[in-house]
Amino acid sequence: MRNCAGYTLLEAMIAVGVSGLVAAAALALMVASFTNFEGASTESFTDADAVIAMQTIVNDVREAKSVNILANGRRLRVVFPKTTPEGYYDRHEADSAHQIDYYLSDSTGVPGHTGSWLWRGKSNINRKMVKKDVVALEFEQDTSRSVKITVTTRNNSASGPKETRLTQRVVYLRNY
């Protein structure tokens, strides 16, 4: 009976115990990696939402003849210069018929409603949703030719809410 090949019960229990510890460590590492990835990707999406919202507003403000800050800094009206028949801006005349408003509302886009959807609208008609998950939008006159824009976006993840706040000073009618 001394030359029988195999493992003793003690050896088998040690092997199962070590294998269990390795499996538990691998599982813990996998869960931690998933949690970190989920939090980082949510933060990345939140950052991208803020950048897209800000860039959309900035593109219009840079071409504006003037801007009007309404609703205690929560709404921005962009007034462009008139366009000549050749398609160029006439920097001396404002085109009040084609104003653009930026504001937060709910999914309907109706101004004055509370919500986290950023809207770009032409005099309350032809509204287009720019981004959702925008929790704050602030406009402030910086100088006589510039406006300070602050956009705050938020997304929720398993590790908690992720928030991005961007502020940018934009000079309007920059090419004149």
C-alpha positions as CSV (number, residue, x, y, z in Angstrom):
1,M,0.0,0.0,0.0
2,R,3.0,2.3,0.2
3,N,3.5,2.5,-3.5
4,C,0.0,3.7,-4.3
5,A,0.0,6.9,-6.4
6,G,-2.4,9.7,-5.5
7,Y,-2.9,12.5,-3.1
8,T,-3.7,12.5,0.6
9,L,-6.8,14.1,1.9
10,L,-4.7,16.9,3.5
11,E,-3.0,17.6,0.1
12,A,-6.3,17.8,-1.7
13,M,-7.7,20.2,1.0
14,I,-4.7,22.5,0.7
15,A,-5.0,22.6,-3.1
16,V,-8.7,23.4,-2.9
17,G,-8.1,26.1,-0.3
18,V,-5.3,27.8,-2.4
19,S,-7.4,27.6,-5.5
20,G,-10.3,29.2,-3.6
21,L,-8.1,32.0,-2.4
22,V,-6.8,32.6,-6.0
23,A,-10.4,32.6,-7.3
24,A,-11.6,35.0,-4.6
25,A,-8.7,37.4,-5.3
26,A,-9.4,37.3,-9.1
27,L,-13.1,38.0,-8.5
28,A,-12.4,40.9,-6.2
29,L,-10.0,42.3,-8.8
30,M,-12.5,41.9,-11.5
31,V,-15.3,43.7,-9.5
32,A,-12.9,46.6,-8.6
33,S,-11.9,46.9,-12.2
34,F,-15.5,47.0,-13.4
35,T,-16.4,49.7,-10.8
36,N,-13.5,51.9,-11.7
37,F,-14.2,51.5,-15.4
38,E,-17.9,52.3,-15.0
39,G,-17.0,55.4,-12.9
40,A,-14.4,56.6,-15.4
41,S,-16.6,56.0,-18.4
42,T,-19.5,57.9,-16.8
43,E,-17.1,60.8,-15.9
44,S,-15.9,60.8,-19.5
45,F,-19.5,60.9,-20.9
46,T,-20.2,63.8,-18.5
47,D,-17.2,65.7,-19.6
48,A,-18.1,65.1,-23.3
49,D,-21.7,66.4,-22.6
50,A,-20.4,69.6,-21.1
51,V,-17.9,70.2,-23.9
52,I,-20.5,69.6,-26.7
53,A,-23.0,71.9,-24.9
54,M,-20.4,74.6,-24.4
55,Q,-19.1,74.4,-28.0
56,T,-22.5,74.7,-29.5
57,I,-23.2,77.9,-27.6
58,V,-19.7,79.3,-28.2
59,N,-20.0,78.8,-32.0
60,D,-23.2,81.0,-32.1
61,V,-21.9,83.6,-29.7
62,R,-18.7,84.2,-31.6
63,E,-20.7,85.2,-34.7
64,A,-23.3,87.3,-32.8
65,K,-23.9,91.0,-33.4
66,S,-25.1,91.2,-29.8
67,V,-26.3,89.0,-26.9
68,N,-29.0,89.5,-24.3
69,I,-28.9,87.8,-21.0
70,L,-32.5,87.0,-19.8
71,A,-34.2,85.2,-16.9
72,N,-31.6,86.3,-14.3
73,G,-28.7,84.8,-16.3
74,R,-30.4,81.5,-17.1
75,R,-31.3,82.3,-20.7
76,L,-29.2,83.7,-23.5
77,R,-30.5,85.4,-26.7
78,V,-28.0,85.6,-29.5
79,V,-28.7,88.2,-32.2
80,F,-26.8,87.7,-35.5
81,P,-25.9,90.4,-38.0
82,K,-28.0,90.6,-41.1
83,T,-26.9,88.6,-44.0
84,T,-26.3,90.2,-47.4
85,P,-27.7,88.7,-50.6
86,E,-24.2,87.3,-51.2
87,G,-24.3,85.4,-47.9
88,Y,-21.9,87.7,-45.9
89,Y,-22.7,89.3,-42.6
90,D,-23.5,93.0,-42.6
91,R,-22.0,93.9,-39.2
92,H,-23.8,97.2,-38.9
93,E,-27.3,95.7,-38.9
94,A,-28.8,93.2,-36.5
95,D,-31.1,90.5,-37.8
96,S,-33.8,90.5,-35.1
97,A,-35.9,88.1,-37.1
98,H,-33.5,85.2,-36.6
99,Q,-32.5,85.3,-33.0
100,I,-31.4,82.1,-31.2
101,D,-32.2,81.4,-27.5
102,Y,-30.3,79.0,-25.3
103,Y,-32.1,77.7,-22.1
104,L,-32.8,74.7,-19.9
105,S,-36.2,73.1,-20.0
106,D,-37.8,69.6,-19.8
107,S,-38.1,67.2,-22.7
108,T,-40.8,69.3,-24.3
109,G,-38.5,72.3,-24.8
110,V,-41.1,74.8,-23.6
111,P,-39.2,77.8,-22.1
112,G,-39.9,78.3,-18.4
113,H,-40.3,74.6,-17.6
114,T,-37.8,73.0,-15.1
115,G,-35.5,70.4,-16.5
116,S,-32.0,69.3,-17.5
117,W,-32.3,69.5,-21.3
118,L,-30.4,72.3,-23.1
119,W,-32.4,73.7,-25.9
120,R,-31.4,76.0,-28.9
121,G,-34.5,77.7,-30.2
122,K,-35.4,80.4,-32.7
123,S,-37.9,82.7,-30.9
124,N,-39.6,79.7,-29.2
125,I,-40.2,77.9,-32.5
126,N,-38.0,75.4,-34.3
127,R,-36.4,74.3,-31.0
128,K,-33.6,71.7,-31.2
129,M,-32.4,69.8,-28.2
130,V,-28.6,70.2,-27.8
131,K,-27.9,68.0,-24.8
132,K,-29.6,66.4,-21.9
133,D,-28.2,66.0,-18.3
134,V,-27.3,69.7,-18.2
135,V,-28.1,70.6,-14.6
136,A,-27.1,74.3,-14.6
137,L,-26.6,76.9,-17.3
138,E,-25.5,80.4,-16.3
139,F,-24.7,83.5,-18.4
140,E,-23.0,86.6,-17.2
141,Q,-22.0,89.8,-19.0
142,D,-18.2,89.8,-18.7
143,T,-17.2,93.0,-20.7
144,S,-19.2,95.1,-23.2
145,R,-18.2,92.7,-25.9
146,S,-18.0,89.3,-24.1
147,V,-20.2,87.0,-22.1
148,K,-19.1,84.4,-19.5
149,I,-20.9,81.0,-20.0
150,T,-21.0,78.3,-17.3
151,V,-22.3,74.8,-18.2
152,T,-22.7,72.1,-15.5
153,T,-23.5,68.5,-16.5
154,R,-24.2,65.5,-14.3
155,N,-24.6,61.8,-14.8
156,N,-25.2,59.1,-12.2
157,S,-23.1,55.9,-11.9
158,A,-22.9,53.1,-9.4
159,S,-20.0,54.8,-7.6
160,G,-22.1,58.1,-7.3
161,P,-22.9,61.1,-9.4
162,K,-20.2,62.5,-11.7
163,E,-20.4,66.3,-12.4
164,T,-18.5,68.5,-14.8
165,R,-18.6,72.3,-14.7
166,L,-17.1,74.4,-17.6
167,T,-16.8,78.1,-17.7
168,Q,-15.7,80.1,-20.7
169,R,-15.4,83.8,-21.6
170,V,-16.6,84.3,-25.2
171,V,-16.1,87.5,-27.3
172,Y,-18.9,88.1,-29.7
173,L,-18.7,89.7,-33.1
174,R,-15.0,88.7,-32.9
175,N,-14.1,89.4,-36.5
176,Y,-15.2,93.0,-36.5
